């Protein structure tokens, strides 16, 4: 394998690891839209739970 191919492969692997890390980070900070349910009901339930 030539030197240029090794450099390209190393940069590609680093780039993919960064993209996977960003995707994982974003997925941990957000919720899947289908699992939210009704937003108003969820907020009022959370507020009532915190007051108790």
mmCIF entry with sequence, helices, sheets and N, C-alpha, C, O atoms, coordinates in Angstrom:
data_MODEL
# 
_entry.id   MODEL 
# 
_entity.id                         1 
_entity.type                       polymer 
_entity.pdbx_number_of_molecules   1 
# 
_entity_poly.entity_id                      1 
_entity_poly.type                           'polypeptide(L)' 
_entity_poly.nstd_linkage                   no 
_entity_poly.nstd_monomer                   no 
_entity_poly.pdbx_seq_one_letter_code       
;(UNK)(UNK)(UNK)(UNK)(UNK)(UNK)(UNK)(UNK)(UNK)(UNK)(UNK)(UNK)(UNK)(UNK)(UNK)(UNK)
(UNK)(UNK)(UNK)(UNK)(UNK)(UNK)(UNK)(UNK)(UNK)(UNK)(UNK)(UNK)(UNK)(UNK)(UNK)(UNK)
(UNK)(UNK)(UNK)(UNK)(UNK)(UNK)(UNK)(UNK)(UNK)(UNK)(UNK)(UNK)(UNK)(UNK)(UNK)(UNK)
(UNK)(UNK)(UNK)(UNK)
;
_entity_poly.pdbx_seq_one_letter_code_can   XXXXXXXXXXXXXXXXXXXXXXXXXXXXXXXXXXXXXXXXXXXXXXXXXXXX 
_entity_poly.pdbx_strand_id                 A 
# 
loop_
_entity_poly_seq.entity_id 
_entity_poly_seq.num 
_entity_poly_seq.mon_id 
_entity_poly_seq.hetero 
1 1  UNK n 
1 2  UNK n 
1 3  UNK n 
1 4  UNK n 
1 5  UNK n 
1 6  UNK n 
1 7  UNK n 
1 8  UNK n 
1 9  UNK n 
1 10 UNK n 
1 11 UNK n 
1 12 UNK n 
1 13 UNK n 
1 14 UNK n 
1 15 UNK n 
1 16 UNK n 
1 17 UNK n 
1 18 UNK n 
1 19 UNK n 
1 20 UNK n 
1 21 UNK n 
1 22 UNK n 
1 23 UNK n 
1 24 UNK n 
1 25 UNK n 
1 26 UNK n 
1 27 UNK n 
1 28 UNK n 
1 29 UNK n 
1 30 UNK n 
1 31 UNK n 
1 32 UNK n 
1 33 UNK n 
1 34 UNK n 
1 35 UNK n 
1 36 UNK n 
1 37 UNK n 
1 38 UNK n 
1 39 UNK n 
1 40 UNK n 
1 41 UNK n 
1 42 UNK n 
1 43 UNK n 
1 44 UNK n 
1 45 UNK n 
1 46 UNK n 
1 47 UNK n 
1 48 UNK n 
1 49 UNK n 
1 50 UNK n 
1 51 UNK n 
1 52 UNK n 
# 
_struct_asym.id          A 
_struct_asym.entity_id   1 
# 
loop_
_struct_conf.conf_type_id 
_struct_conf.id 
_struct_conf.pdbx_PDB_helix_id 
_struct_conf.beg_label_comp_id 
_struct_conf.beg_label_asym_id 
_struct_conf.beg_label_seq_id 
_struct_conf.pdbx_beg_PDB_ins_code 
_struct_conf.end_label_comp_id 
_struct_conf.end_label_asym_id 
_struct_conf.end_label_seq_id 
_struct_conf.pdbx_end_PDB_ins_code 
_struct_conf.beg_auth_comp_id 
_struct_conf.beg_auth_asym_id 
_struct_conf.beg_auth_seq_id 
_struct_conf.end_auth_comp_id 
_struct_conf.end_auth_asym_id 
_struct_conf.end_auth_seq_id 
_struct_conf.pdbx_PDB_helix_class 
_struct_conf.details 
_struct_conf.pdbx_PDB_helix_length 
HELX_P HELX_P1 AA1 UNK A 3  ? UNK A 29 ? UNK A 3  UNK A 29 1 ? 27 
HELX_P HELX_P2 AA2 UNK A 33 ? UNK A 35 ? UNK A 33 UNK A 35 5 ? 3  
HELX_P HELX_P3 AA3 UNK A 39 ? UNK A 51 ? UNK A 39 UNK A 51 1 ? 13 
# 
_struct_conf_type.id          HELX_P 
_struct_conf_type.criteria    ? 
_struct_conf_type.reference   ? 
# 
loop_
_atom_site.group_PDB 
_atom_site.id 
_atom_site.type_symbol 
_atom_site.label_atom_id 
_atom_site.label_alt_id 
_atom_site.label_comp_id 
_atom_site.label_asym_id 
_atom_site.label_entity_id 
_atom_site.label_seq_id 
_atom_site.pdbx_PDB_ins_code 
_atom_site.Cartn_x 
_atom_site.Cartn_y 
_atom_site.Cartn_z 
_atom_site.occupancy 
_atom_site.B_iso_or_equiv 
_atom_site.pdbx_formal_charge 
_atom_site.auth_seq_id 
_atom_site.auth_comp_id 
_atom_site.auth_asym_id 
_atom_site.auth_atom_id 
_atom_site.pdbx_PDB_model_num 
ATOM 1   N N  . UNK A 1 1  ? 0.859   -1.174 0.000  1.00 0.00 ? 1  UNK A N  1 
ATOM 2   C CA . UNK A 1 1  ? 0.000   0.000  0.000  1.00 0.00 ? 1  UNK A CA 1 
ATOM 3   C C  . UNK A 1 1  ? 0.904   1.237  0.000  1.00 0.00 ? 1  UNK A C  1 
ATOM 4   O O  . UNK A 1 1  ? 1.871   1.306  0.758  1.00 0.00 ? 1  UNK A O  1 
ATOM 5   N N  . UNK A 1 2  ? 0.583   2.199  -0.847 1.00 0.00 ? 2  UNK A N  1 
ATOM 6   C CA . UNK A 1 2  ? 1.426   3.391  -0.935 1.00 0.00 ? 2  UNK A CA 1 
ATOM 7   C C  . UNK A 1 2  ? 1.185   4.317  0.258  1.00 0.00 ? 2  UNK A C  1 
ATOM 8   O O  . UNK A 1 2  ? 0.203   4.179  0.988  1.00 0.00 ? 2  UNK A O  1 
ATOM 9   N N  . UNK A 1 3  ? 2.089   5.241  0.429  1.00 0.00 ? 3  UNK A N  1 
ATOM 10  C CA . UNK A 1 3  ? 2.010   6.177  1.561  1.00 0.00 ? 3  UNK A CA 1 
ATOM 11  C C  . UNK A 1 3  ? 0.734   7.019  1.488  1.00 0.00 ? 3  UNK A C  1 
ATOM 12  O O  . UNK A 1 3  ? 0.090   7.273  2.506  1.00 0.00 ? 3  UNK A O  1 
ATOM 13  N N  . UNK A 1 4  ? 0.377   7.447  0.274  1.00 0.00 ? 4  UNK A N  1 
ATOM 14  C CA . UNK A 1 4  ? -0.827  8.270  0.109  1.00 0.00 ? 4  UNK A CA 1 
ATOM 15  C C  . UNK A 1 4  ? -2.092  7.499  0.492  1.00 0.00 ? 4  UNK A C  1 
ATOM 16  O O  . UNK A 1 4  ? -3.002  8.065  1.099  1.00 0.00 ? 4  UNK A O  1 
ATOM 17  N N  . UNK A 1 5  ? -2.153  6.220  0.143  1.00 0.00 ? 5  UNK A N  1 
ATOM 18  C CA . UNK A 1 5  ? -3.323  5.413  0.499  1.00 0.00 ? 5  UNK A CA 1 
ATOM 19  C C  . UNK A 1 5  ? -3.425  5.236  2.009  1.00 0.00 ? 5  UNK A C  1 
ATOM 20  O O  . UNK A 1 5  ? -4.525  5.263  2.562  1.00 0.00 ? 5  UNK A O  1 
ATOM 21  N N  . UNK A 1 6  ? -2.294  5.057  2.680  1.00 0.00 ? 6  UNK A N  1 
ATOM 22  C CA . UNK A 1 6  ? -2.298  4.898  4.137  1.00 0.00 ? 6  UNK A CA 1 
ATOM 23  C C  . UNK A 1 6  ? -2.775  6.175  4.819  1.00 0.00 ? 6  UNK A C  1 
ATOM 24  O O  . UNK A 1 6  ? -3.549  6.121  5.774  1.00 0.00 ? 6  UNK A O  1 
ATOM 25  N N  . UNK A 1 7  ? -2.312  7.327  4.327  1.00 0.00 ? 7  UNK A N  1 
ATOM 26  C CA . UNK A 1 7  ? -2.739  8.611  4.895  1.00 0.00 ? 7  UNK A CA 1 
ATOM 27  C C  . UNK A 1 7  ? -4.236  8.798  4.683  1.00 0.00 ? 7  UNK A C  1 
ATOM 28  O O  . UNK A 1 7  ? -4.955  9.188  5.603  1.00 0.00 ? 7  UNK A O  1 
ATOM 29  N N  . UNK A 1 8  ? -4.706  8.519  3.464  1.00 0.00 ? 8  UNK A N  1 
ATOM 30  C CA . UNK A 1 8  ? -6.130  8.656  3.161  1.00 0.00 ? 8  UNK A CA 1 
ATOM 31  C C  . UNK A 1 8  ? -6.965  7.731  4.045  1.00 0.00 ? 8  UNK A C  1 
ATOM 32  O O  . UNK A 1 8  ? -7.997  8.141  4.577  1.00 0.00 ? 8  UNK A O  1 
ATOM 33  N N  . UNK A 1 9  ? -6.526  6.499  4.199  1.00 0.00 ? 9  UNK A N  1 
ATOM 34  C CA . UNK A 1 9  ? -7.257  5.537  5.018  1.00 0.00 ? 9  UNK A CA 1 
ATOM 35  C C  . UNK A 1 9  ? -7.304  5.981  6.479  1.00 0.00 ? 9  UNK A C  1 
ATOM 36  O O  . UNK A 1 9  ? -8.342  5.862  7.130  1.00 0.00 ? 9  UNK A O  1 
ATOM 37  N N  . UNK A 1 10 ? -6.193  6.490  6.994  1.00 0.00 ? 10 UNK A N  1 
ATOM 38  C CA . UNK A 1 10 ? -6.153  6.962  8.382  1.00 0.00 ? 10 UNK A CA 1 
ATOM 39  C C  . UNK A 1 10 ? -7.098  8.145  8.572  1.00 0.00 ? 10 UNK A C  1 
ATOM 40  O O  . UNK A 1 10 ? -7.840  8.192  9.554  1.00 0.00 ? 10 UNK A O  1 
ATOM 41  N N  . UNK A 1 11 ? -7.080  9.097  7.647  1.00 0.00 ? 11 UNK A N  1 
ATOM 42  C CA . UNK A 1 11 ? -7.975  10.256 7.747  1.00 0.00 ? 11 UNK A CA 1 
ATOM 43  C C  . UNK A 1 11 ? -9.438  9.831  7.635  1.00 0.00 ? 11 UNK A C  1 
ATOM 44  O O  . UNK A 1 11 ? -10.298 10.377 8.328  1.00 0.00 ? 11 UNK A O  1 
ATOM 45  N N  . UNK A 1 12 ? -9.720  8.868  6.773  1.00 0.00 ? 12 UNK A N  1 
ATOM 46  C CA . UNK A 1 12 ? -11.085 8.371  6.622  1.00 0.00 ? 12 UNK A CA 1 
ATOM 47  C C  . UNK A 1 12 ? -11.576 7.724  7.916  1.00 0.00 ? 12 UNK A C  1 
ATOM 48  O O  . UNK A 1 12 ? -12.708 7.963  8.338  1.00 0.00 ? 12 UNK A O  1 
ATOM 49  N N  . UNK A 1 13 ? -10.742 6.917  8.538  1.00 0.00 ? 13 UNK A N  1 
ATOM 50  C CA . UNK A 1 13 ? -11.124 6.253  9.786  1.00 0.00 ? 13 UNK A CA 1 
ATOM 51  C C  . UNK A 1 13 ? -11.367 7.288  10.878 1.00 0.00 ? 13 UNK A C  1 
ATOM 52  O O  . UNK A 1 13 ? -12.344 7.187  11.620 1.00 0.00 ? 13 UNK A O  1 
ATOM 53  N N  . UNK A 1 14 ? -10.486 8.286  10.984 1.00 0.00 ? 14 UNK A N  1 
ATOM 54  C CA . UNK A 1 14 ? -10.659 9.346  11.986 1.00 0.00 ? 14 UNK A CA 1 
ATOM 55  C C  . UNK A 1 14 ? -11.958 10.104 11.730 1.00 0.00 ? 14 UNK A C  1 
ATOM 56  O O  . UNK A 1 14 ? -12.709 10.384 12.665 1.00 0.00 ? 14 UNK A O  1 
ATOM 57  N N  . UNK A 1 15 ? -12.227 10.438 10.463 1.00 0.00 ? 15 UNK A N  1 
ATOM 58  C CA . UNK A 1 15 ? -13.441 11.162 10.102 1.00 0.00 ? 15 UNK A CA 1 
ATOM 59  C C  . UNK A 1 15 ? -14.685 10.353 10.471 1.00 0.00 ? 15 UNK A C  1 
ATOM 60  O O  . UNK A 1 15 ? -15.635 10.898 11.033 1.00 0.00 ? 15 UNK A O  1 
ATOM 61  N N  . UNK A 1 16 ? -14.681 9.062  10.159 1.00 0.00 ? 16 UNK A N  1 
ATOM 62  C CA . UNK A 1 16 ? -15.841 8.226  10.468 1.00 0.00 ? 16 UNK A CA 1 
ATOM 63  C C  . UNK A 1 16 ? -16.051 8.095  11.974 1.00 0.00 ? 16 UNK A C  1 
ATOM 64  O O  . UNK A 1 16 ? -17.191 8.098  12.437 1.00 0.00 ? 16 UNK A O  1 
ATOM 65  N N  . UNK A 1 17 ? -14.974 7.982  12.740 1.00 0.00 ? 17 UNK A N  1 
ATOM 66  C CA . UNK A 1 17 ? -15.110 7.910  14.196 1.00 0.00 ? 17 UNK A CA 1 
ATOM 67  C C  . UNK A 1 17 ? -15.711 9.197  14.753 1.00 0.00 ? 17 UNK A C  1 
ATOM 68  O O  . UNK A 1 17 ? -16.549 9.154  15.653 1.00 0.00 ? 17 UNK A O  1 
ATOM 69  N N  . UNK A 1 18 ? -15.285 10.338 14.221 1.00 0.00 ? 18 UNK A N  1 
ATOM 70  C CA . UNK A 1 18 ? -15.844 11.621 14.667 1.00 0.00 ? 18 UNK A CA 1 
ATOM 71  C C  . UNK A 1 18 ? -17.327 11.699 14.314 1.00 0.00 ? 18 UNK A C  1 
ATOM 72  O O  . UNK A 1 18 ? -18.131 12.143 15.133 1.00 0.00 ? 18 UNK A O  1 
ATOM 73  N N  . UNK A 1 19 ? -17.703 11.273 13.101 1.00 0.00 ? 19 UNK A N  1 
ATOM 74  C CA . UNK A 1 19 ? -19.108 11.301 12.689 1.00 0.00 ? 19 UNK A CA 1 
ATOM 75  C C  . UNK A 1 19 ? -19.959 10.376 13.569 1.00 0.00 ? 19 UNK A C  1 
ATOM 76  O O  . UNK A 1 19 ? -21.071 10.736 13.957 1.00 0.00 ? 19 UNK A O  1 
ATOM 77  N N  . UNK A 1 20 ? -19.439 9.196  13.877 1.00 0.00 ? 20 UNK A N  1 
ATOM 78  C CA . UNK A 1 20 ? -20.176 8.281  14.752 1.00 0.00 ? 20 UNK A CA 1 
ATOM 79  C C  . UNK A 1 20 ? -20.334 8.862  16.147 1.00 0.00 ? 20 UNK A C  1 
ATOM 80  O O  . UNK A 1 20 ? -21.395 8.728  16.759 1.00 0.00 ? 20 UNK A O  1 
ATOM 81  N N  . UNK A 1 21 ? -19.299 9.501  16.652 1.00 0.00 ? 21 UNK A N  1 
ATOM 82  C CA . UNK A 1 21 ? -19.360 10.116 17.982 1.00 0.00 ? 21 UNK A CA 1 
ATOM 83  C C  . UNK A 1 21 ? -20.389 11.243 18.004 1.00 0.00 ? 21 UNK A C  1 
ATOM 84  O O  . UNK A 1 21 ? -21.164 11.355 18.955 1.00 0.00 ? 21 UNK A O  1 
ATOM 85  N N  . UNK A 1 22 ? -20.404 12.082 16.964 1.00 0.00 ? 22 UNK A N  1 
ATOM 86  C CA . UNK A 1 22 ? -21.383 13.176 16.889 1.00 0.00 ? 22 UNK A CA 1 
ATOM 87  C C  . UNK A 1 22 ? -22.804 12.605 16.817 1.00 0.00 ? 22 UNK A C  1 
ATOM 88  O O  . UNK A 1 22 ? -23.701 13.089 17.506 1.00 0.00 ? 22 UNK A O  1 
ATOM 89  N N  . UNK A 1 23 ? -23.007 11.591 15.995 1.00 0.00 ? 23 UNK A N  1 
ATOM 90  C CA . UNK A 1 23 ? -24.327 10.968 15.890 1.00 0.00 ? 23 UNK A CA 1 
ATOM 91  C C  . UNK A 1 23 ? -24.787 10.379 17.209 1.00 0.00 ? 23 UNK A C  1 
ATOM 92  O O  . UNK A 1 23 ? -25.952 10.528 17.579 1.00 0.00 ? 23 UNK A O  1 
ATOM 93  N N  . UNK A 1 24 ? -23.903 9.720  17.916 1.00 0.00 ? 24 UNK A N  1 
ATOM 94  C CA . UNK A 1 24 ? -24.249 9.144  19.222 1.00 0.00 ? 24 UNK A CA 1 
ATOM 95  C C  . UNK A 1 24 ? -24.581 10.247 20.219 1.00 0.00 ? 24 UNK A C  1 
ATOM 96  O O  . UNK A 1 24 ? -25.541 10.130 20.980 1.00 0.00 ? 24 UNK A O  1 
ATOM 97  N N  . UNK A 1 25 ? -23.791 11.317 20.217 1.00 0.00 ? 25 UNK A N  1 
ATOM 98  C CA . UNK A 1 25 ? -24.009 12.432 21.138 1.00 0.00 ? 25 UNK A CA 1 
ATOM 99  C C  . UNK A 1 25 ? -25.373 13.075 20.900 1.00 0.00 ? 25 UNK A C  1 
ATOM 100 O O  . UNK A 1 25 ? -26.110 13.348 21.848 1.00 0.00 ? 25 UNK A O  1 
ATOM 101 N N  . UNK A 1 26 ? -25.703 13.315 19.642 1.00 0.00 ? 26 UNK A N  1 
ATOM 102 C CA . UNK A 1 26 ? -26.996 13.916 19.312 1.00 0.00 ? 26 UNK A CA 1 
ATOM 103 C C  . UNK A 1 26 ? -28.133 12.973 19.707 1.00 0.00 ? 26 UNK A C  1 
ATOM 104 O O  . UNK A 1 26 ? -29.153 13.421 20.231 1.00 0.00 ? 26 UNK A O  1 
ATOM 105 N N  . UNK A 1 27 ? -27.967 11.682 19.463 1.00 0.00 ? 27 UNK A N  1 
ATOM 106 C CA . UNK A 1 27 ? -29.043 10.736 19.787 1.00 0.00 ? 27 UNK A CA 1 
ATOM 107 C C  . UNK A 1 27 ? -29.276 10.632 21.287 1.00 0.00 ? 27 UNK A C  1 
ATOM 108 O O  . UNK A 1 27 ? -30.393 10.327 21.705 1.00 0.00 ? 27 UNK A O  1 
ATOM 109 N N  . UNK A 1 28 ? -28.284 10.869 22.092 1.00 0.00 ? 28 UNK A N  1 
ATOM 110 C CA . UNK A 1 28 ? -28.457 10.811 23.540 1.00 0.00 ? 28 UNK A CA 1 
ATOM 111 C C  . UNK A 1 28 ? -29.132 12.071 24.083 1.00 0.00 ? 28 UNK A C  1 
ATOM 112 O O  . UNK A 1 28 ? -29.733 12.034 25.157 1.00 0.00 ? 28 UNK A O  1 
ATOM 113 N N  . UNK A 1 29 ? -29.038 13.173 23.362 1.00 0.00 ? 29 UNK A N  1 
ATOM 114 C CA . UNK A 1 29 ? -29.627 14.437 23.820 1.00 0.00 ? 29 UNK A CA 1 
ATOM 115 C C  . UNK A 1 29 ? -31.070 14.615 23.374 1.00 0.00 ? 29 UNK A C  1 
ATOM 116 O O  . UNK A 1 29 ? -31.761 15.498 23.881 1.00 0.00 ? 29 UNK A O  1 
ATOM 117 N N  . UNK A 1 30 ? -31.541 13.799 22.440 1.00 0.00 ? 30 UNK A N  1 
ATOM 118 C CA . UNK A 1 30 ? -32.894 13.948 21.910 1.00 0.00 ? 30 UNK A CA 1 
ATOM 119 C C  . UNK A 1 30 ? -33.674 12.656 22.104 1.00 0.00 ? 30 UNK A C  1 
ATOM 120 O O  . UNK A 1 30 ? -33.105 11.608 22.408 1.00 0.00 ? 30 UNK A O  1 
ATOM 121 N N  . UNK A 1 31 ? -34.992 12.750 21.921 1.00 0.00 ? 31 UNK A N  1 
ATOM 122 C CA . UNK A 1 31 ? -35.837 11.560 22.000 1.00 0.00 ? 31 UNK A CA 1 
ATOM 123 C C  . UNK A 1 31 ? -36.450 11.294 20.640 1.00 0.00 ? 31 UNK A C  1 
ATOM 124 O O  . UNK A 1 31 ? -36.616 12.215 19.840 1.00 0.00 ? 31 UNK A O  1 
ATOM 125 N N  . UNK A 1 32 ? -36.782 10.059 20.375 1.00 0.00 ? 32 UNK A N  1 
ATOM 126 C CA . UNK A 1 32 ? -37.415 9.675  19.120 1.00 0.00 ? 32 UNK A CA 1 
ATOM 127 C C  . UNK A 1 32 ? -38.809 10.301 19.061 1.00 0.00 ? 32 UNK A C  1 
ATOM 128 O O  . UNK A 1 32 ? -39.572 10.166 20.018 1.00 0.00 ? 32 UNK A O  1 
ATOM 129 N N  . UNK A 1 33 ? -39.166 10.985 17.962 1.00 0.00 ? 33 UNK A N  1 
ATOM 130 C CA . UNK A 1 33 ? -40.464 11.681 17.888 1.00 0.00 ? 33 UNK A CA 1 
ATOM 131 C C  . UNK A 1 33 ? -41.666 10.782 18.143 1.00 0.00 ? 33 UNK A C  1 
ATOM 132 O O  . UNK A 1 33 ? -42.657 11.246 18.706 1.00 0.00 ? 33 UNK A O  1 
ATOM 133 N N  . UNK A 1 34 ? -41.615 9.537  17.756 1.00 0.00 ? 34 UNK A N  1 
ATOM 134 C CA . UNK A 1 34 ? -42.749 8.640  17.949 1.00 0.00 ? 34 UNK A CA 1 
ATOM 135 C C  . UNK A 1 34 ? -42.969 8.242  19.394 1.00 0.00 ? 34 UNK A C  1 
ATOM 136 O O  . UNK A 1 34 ? -44.043 7.750  19.740 1.00 0.00 ? 34 UNK A O  1 
ATOM 137 N N  . UNK A 1 35 ? -41.975 8.443  20.247 1.00 0.00 ? 35 UNK A N  1 
ATOM 138 C CA . UNK A 1 35 ? -42.107 8.011  21.638 1.00 0.00 ? 35 UNK A CA 1 
ATOM 139 C C  . UNK A 1 35 ? -42.545 9.142  22.571 1.00 0.00 ? 35 UNK A C  1 
ATOM 140 O O  . UNK A 1 35 ? -42.628 8.942  23.783 1.00 0.00 ? 35 UNK A O  1 
ATOM 141 N N  . UNK A 1 36 ? -42.823 10.308 22.029 1.00 0.00 ? 36 UNK A N  1 
ATOM 142 C CA . UNK A 1 36 ? -43.153 11.454 22.878 1.00 0.00 ? 36 UNK A CA 1 
ATOM 143 C C  . UNK A 1 36 ? -44.586 11.438 23.386 1.00 0.00 ? 36 UNK A C  1 
ATOM 144 O O  . UNK A 1 36 ? -44.836 11.813 24.532 1.00 0.00 ? 36 UNK A O  1 
ATOM 145 N N  . UNK A 1 37 ? -45.518 11.018 22.568 1.00 0.00 ? 37 UNK A N  1 
ATOM 146 C CA . UNK A 1 37 ? -46.916 11.094 22.975 1.00 0.00 ? 37 UNK A CA 1 
ATOM 147 C C  . UNK A 1 37 ? -47.405 12.528 22.855 1.00 0.00 ? 37 UNK A C  1 
ATOM 148 O O  . UNK A 1 37 ? -46.868 13.310 22.071 1.00 0.00 ? 37 UNK A O  1 
ATOM 149 N N  . UNK A 1 38 ? -48.425 12.871 23.634 1.00 0.00 ? 38 UNK A N  1 
ATOM 150 C CA . UNK A 1 38 ? -48.980 14.219 23.582 1.00 0.00 ? 38 UNK A CA 1 
ATOM 151 C C  . UNK A 1 38 ? -48.129 15.149 24.444 1.00 0.00 ? 38 UNK A C  1 
ATOM 152 O O  . UNK A 1 38 ? -47.984 14.922 25.645 1.00 0.00 ? 38 UNK A O  1 
ATOM 153 N N  . UNK A 1 39 ? -47.575 16.181 23.843 1.00 0.00 ? 39 UNK A N  1 
ATOM 154 C CA . UNK A 1 39 ? -46.621 17.048 24.526 1.00 0.00 ? 39 UNK A CA 1 
ATOM 155 C C  . UNK A 1 39 ? -47.245 17.776 25.714 1.00 0.00 ? 39 UNK A C  1 
ATOM 156 O O  . UNK A 1 39 ? -46.631 17.837 26.780 1.00 0.00 ? 39 UNK A O  1 
ATOM 157 N N  . UNK A 1 40 ? -48.462 18.337 25.557 1.00 0.00 ? 40 UNK A N  1 
ATOM 158 C CA . UNK A 1 40 ? -49.081 19.083 26.659 1.00 0.00 ? 40 UNK A CA 1 
ATOM 159 C C  . UNK A 1 40 ? -49.341 18.175 27.857 1.00 0.00 ? 40 UNK A C  1 
ATOM 160 O O  . UNK A 1 40 ? -49.088 18.563 28.997 1.00 0.00 ? 40 UNK A O  1 
ATOM 161 N N  . UNK A 1 41 ? -49.835 16.996 27.607 1.00 0.00 ? 41 UNK A N  1 
ATOM 162 C CA . UNK A 1 41 ? -50.106 16.060 28.709 1.00 0.00 ? 41 UNK A CA 1 
ATOM 163 C C  . UNK A 1 41 ? -48.820 15.663 29.415 1.00 0.00 ? 41 UNK A C  1 
ATOM 164 O O  . UNK A 1 41 ? -48.788 15.544 30.640 1.00 0.00 ? 41 UNK A O  1 
ATOM 165 N N  . UNK A 1 42 ? -47.773 15.460 28.650 1.00 0.00 ? 42 UNK A N  1 
ATOM 166 C CA . UNK A 1 42 ? -46.508 15.035 29.239 1.00 0.00 ? 42 UNK A CA 1 
ATOM 167 C C  . UNK A 1 42 ? -45.925 16.143 30.106 1.00 0.00 ? 42 UNK A C  1 
ATOM 168 O O  . UNK A 1 42 ? -45.423 15.877 31.198 1.00 0.00 ? 42 UNK A O  1 
ATOM 169 N N  . UNK A 1 43 ? -45.988 17.381 29.628 1.00 0.00 ? 43 UNK A N  1 
ATOM 170 C CA . UNK A 1 43 ? -45.439 18.502 30.397 1.00 0.00 ? 43 UNK A CA 1 
ATOM 171 C C  . UNK A 1 43 ? -46.236 18.703 31.679 1.00 0.00 ? 43 UNK A C  1 
ATOM 172 O O  . UNK A 1 43 ? -45.648 18.884 32.745 1.00 0.00 ? 43 UNK A O  1 
ATOM 173 N N  . UNK A 1 44 ? -47.575 18.673 31.594 1.00 0.00 ? 44 UNK A N  1 
ATOM 174 C CA . UNK A 1 44 ? -48.381 18.885 32.801 1.00 0.00 ? 44 UNK A CA 1 
ATOM 175 C C  . UNK A 1 44 ? -48.159 17.760 33.810 1.00 0.00 ? 44 UNK A C  1 
ATOM 176 O O  . UNK A 1 44 ? -48.162 18.009 35.016 1.00 0.00 ? 44 UNK A O  1 
ATOM 177 N N  . UNK A 1 45 ? -47.970 16.550 33.346 1.00 0.00 ? 45 UNK A N  1 
ATOM 178 C CA . UNK A 1 45 ? -47.702 15.427 34.249 1.00 0.00 ? 45 UNK A CA 1 
ATOM 179 C C  . UNK A 1 45 ? -46.351 15.603 34.929 1.00 0.00 ? 45 UNK A C  1 
ATOM 180 O O  . UNK A 1 45 ? -46.226 15.350 36.127 1.00 0.00 ? 45 UNK A O  1 
ATOM 181 N N  . UNK A 1 46 ? -45.336 16.035 34.177 1.00 0.00 ? 46 UNK A N  1 
ATOM 182 C CA . UNK A 1 46 ? -44.006 16.241 34.754 1.00 0.00 ? 46 UNK A CA 1 
ATOM 183 C C  . UNK A 1 46 ? -44.018 17.362 35.779 1.00 0.00 ? 46 UNK A C  1 
ATOM 184 O O  . UNK A 1 46 ? -43.367 17.253 36.819 1.00 0.00 ? 46 UNK A O  1 
ATOM 185 N N  . UNK A 1 47 ? -44.751 18.445 35.504 1.00 0.00 ? 47 UNK A N  1 
ATOM 186 C CA . UNK A 1 47 ? -44.812 19.580 36.421 1.00 0.00 ? 47 UNK A CA 1 
ATOM 187 C C  . UNK A 1 47 ? -45.511 19.169 37.711 1.00 0.00 ? 47 UNK A C  1 
ATOM 188 O O  . UNK A 1 47 ? -45.059 19.518 38.801 1.00 0.00 ? 47 UNK A O  1 
ATOM 189 N N  . UNK A 1 48 ? -46.613 18.428 37.592 1.00 0.00 ? 48 UNK A N  1 
ATOM 190 C CA . UNK A 1 48 ? -47.333 17.967 38.781 1.00 0.00 ? 48 UNK A CA 1 
ATOM 191 C C  . UNK A 1 48 ? -46.470 17.025 39.615 1.00 0.00 ? 48 UNK A C  1 
ATOM 192 O O  . UNK A 1 48 ? -46.522 17.067 40.844 1.00 0.00 ? 48 UNK A O  1 
ATOM 193 N N  . UNK A 1 49 ? -45.694 16.196 38.975 1.00 0.00 ? 49 UNK A N  1 
ATOM 194 C CA . UNK A 1 49 ? -44.823 15.260 39.689 1.00 0.00 ? 49 UNK A CA 1 
ATOM 195 C C  . UNK A 1 49 ? -43.737 16.016 40.441 1.00 0.00 ? 49 UNK A C  1 
ATOM 196 O O  . UNK A 1 49 ? -43.406 15.652 41.569 1.00 0.00 ? 49 UNK A O  1 
ATOM 197 N N  . UNK A 1 50 ? -43.173 17.065 39.836 1.00 0.00 ? 50 UNK A N  1 
ATOM 198 C CA . UNK A 1 50 ? -42.114 17.843 40.480 1.00 0.00 ? 50 UNK A CA 1 
ATOM 199 C C  . UNK A 1 50 ? -42.640 18.623 41.679 1.00 0.00 ? 50 UNK A C  1 
ATOM 200 O O  . UNK A 1 50 ? -41.902 18.838 42.641 1.00 0.00 ? 50 UNK A O  1 
ATOM 201 N N  . UNK A 1 51 ? -43.915 19.054 41.641 1.00 0.00 ? 51 UNK A N  1 
ATOM 202 C CA . UNK A 1 51 ? -44.481 19.837 42.743 1.00 0.00 ? 51 UNK A CA 1 
ATOM 203 C C  . UNK A 1 51 ? -44.691 18.986 43.986 1.00 0.00 ? 51 UNK A C  1 
ATOM 204 O O  . UNK A 1 51 ? -44.630 19.493 45.106 1.00 0.00 ? 51 UNK A O  1 
ATOM 205 N N  . UNK A 1 52 ? -44.937 17.698 43.796 1.00 0.00 ? 52 UNK A N  1 
ATOM 206 C CA . UNK A 1 52 ? -45.232 16.811 44.934 1.00 0.00 ? 52 UNK A CA 1 
ATOM 207 C C  . UNK A 1 52 ? -44.024 16.543 45.766 1.00 0.00 ? 52 UNK A C  1 
ATOM 208 O O  . UNK A 1 52 ? -44.106 15.817 46.757 1.00 0.00 ? 52 UNK A O  1 
# 
